Amino acid sequence: MTDRRNQAPHPFDYKVVRSKRKSAAIQINADAVLVRVPEWVSAQWVDDFVQSRRQWVLSHLDRQQVQQEAHGIYIVEGGLIPWRGQDYRLRWQSGAASRVMIDGDELQVTLSRRIRRPAAEAVSMLLQQWCMQQAEQQLGPRLLELGRQTGLKPLGVSIRGFRRRWGSCDSRGRISLNWRLIMARPEAADYVLIHELCHLRHFDHSPRFWRLVEHHCPEYRALQAYFQQRGCWLLW
């Protein structure tokens, strides 16, 4: 059960999620602060708990703000859009049919004259669809190639629009990848693919798992930091 948004005098809003869990925890997502608590605790207990974690929450929110300012996706004429680790200047115009193309250092979007929604909204949707298509064409085959190189072969691959993670591997050996990986440097995207492939052998984050990741991707720690700095991409 999710309570309505907090109205207490904190410098940030949060949502309370009550369940049969036995302990309390605060989860900071790309777009929300969630306070997960047992069903039986009072509103005052929740407020006191949040107050006790106030500085921790604020430090994380400050870090998110810094990330947004440095790497946020802004759909504005002339704005910078990351693609395969390079920034491209966004340009758009009206035309007979919608399309997206890269021309030099520009990402050019043509909007069909039949589109009636606001231009920035239409451009954002069209770009996301294009990125999804590019991710399906490039990330899936790359995962299979890395699978052959590592000997870690998935049973299936899909491209998804996760808002909290870059990829996942289920217990049946199927891997799902976030389409936003197509915006990252290729070697950074490869780290996520290798990370998920390693879960085929170790379905946890044990020391054995991380040793396997390091074996196939020795620079994984730096690439982890790369994505930690770009968590704001998940907001788009």
Rosetta blueprint (number, residue, H / E / L):
1 M L
2 T E
3 D L
4 R L
5 R L
6 N L
7 Q L
8 A L
9 P L
10 H L
11 P L
12 F L
13 D L
14 Y L
15 K E
16 V E
17 V E
18 R E
19 S E
20 K L
21 R L
22 K L
23 S L
24 A L
25 A E
26 I E
27 Q E
28 I E
29 N L
30 A L
31 D L
32 A L
33 V E
34 L E
35 V E
36 R E
37 V E
38 P E
39 E L
40 W L
41 V L
42 S L
43 A H
44 Q H
45 W H
46 V H
47 D H
48 D H
49 F H
50 V H
51 Q H
52 S H
53 R L
54 R H
55 Q H
56 W H
57 V H
58 L H
59 S H
60 H H
61 L H
62 D H
63 R H
64 Q H
65 Q H
66 V H
67 Q H
68 Q H
69 E H
70 A H
71 H H
72 G L
73 I L
74 Y L
75 I L
76 V L
77 E L
78 G L
79 G L
80 L E
81 I E
82 P E
83 W E
84 R L
85 G L
86 Q E
87 D E
88 Y E
89 R E
90 L E
91 R E
92 W E
93 Q E
94 S E
95 G E
96 A L
97 A L
98 S L
99 R E
100 V E
101 M E
102 I E
103 D E
104 G L
105 D L
106 E E
107 L E
108 Q E
109 V E
110 T E
111 L E
112 S E
113 R L
114 R L
115 I L
116 R L
117 R L
118 P L
119 A H
120 A H
121 E H
122 A H
123 V H
124 S H
125 M H
126 L H
127 L H
128 Q H
129 Q H
130 W H
131 C H
132 M H
133 Q H
134 Q H
135 A H
136 E H
137 Q H
138 Q H
139 L H
140 G H
141 P H
142 R H
143 L H
144 L H
145 E H
146 L H
147 G H
148 R H
149 Q H
150 T H
151 G L
152 L L
153 K L
154 P L
155 L L
156 G E
157 V E
158 S E
159 I E
160 R E
161 G L
162 F L
163 R L
164 R L
165 R L
166 W L
167 G E
168 S E
169 C E
170 D L
171 S L
172 R L
173 G L
174 R E
175 I E
176 S E
177 L E
178 N E
179 W H
180 R H
181 L H
182 I H
183 M H
184 A L
185 R L
186 P H
187 E H
188 A H
189 A H
190 D H
191 Y H
192 V H
193 L H
194 I H
195 H H
196 E H
197 L H
198 C H
199 H L
200 L L
201 R L
202 H L
203 F L
204 D L
205 H L
206 S L
207 P H
208 R H
209 F H
210 W H
211 R H
212 L H
213 V H
214 E H
215 H H
216 H H
217 C L
218 P L
219 E L
220 Y H
221 R H
222 A H
223 L H
224 Q H
225 A H
226 Y H
227 F H
228 Q H
229 Q L
230 R L
231 G H
232 C H
233 W H
234 L H
235 L H
236 W L
